[in-house]
């Protein structure tokens, strides 16, 4: 899969700067960006912030950081994220 090297920079430039963002919102946005970076060039549509937030709505702050680290350490960020999100629903 070809992911442009500048995809995350492109997203940061495109995203409007607004104040009042808390730590959790930034982390959910990082999840969304990483998932969408893997979806470039595939048949999957980009995930929205609301979809990702809905999947991790019950996860507290420290656990959310651990989840991000575990997903980042795996071979495929999005596969690991969605597998772990499915396990959390049970």
Secondary structure, DSSP 4 states (H G I P E B T S, - for coil): ----TTHHHHHHHHSPP-S---HHHHHHHHHHHHHHHHHTTSSSPPPPHHHHHHHTTT--HHHHHHHHHHHHHSS-HHHHHHHHHHHHH-
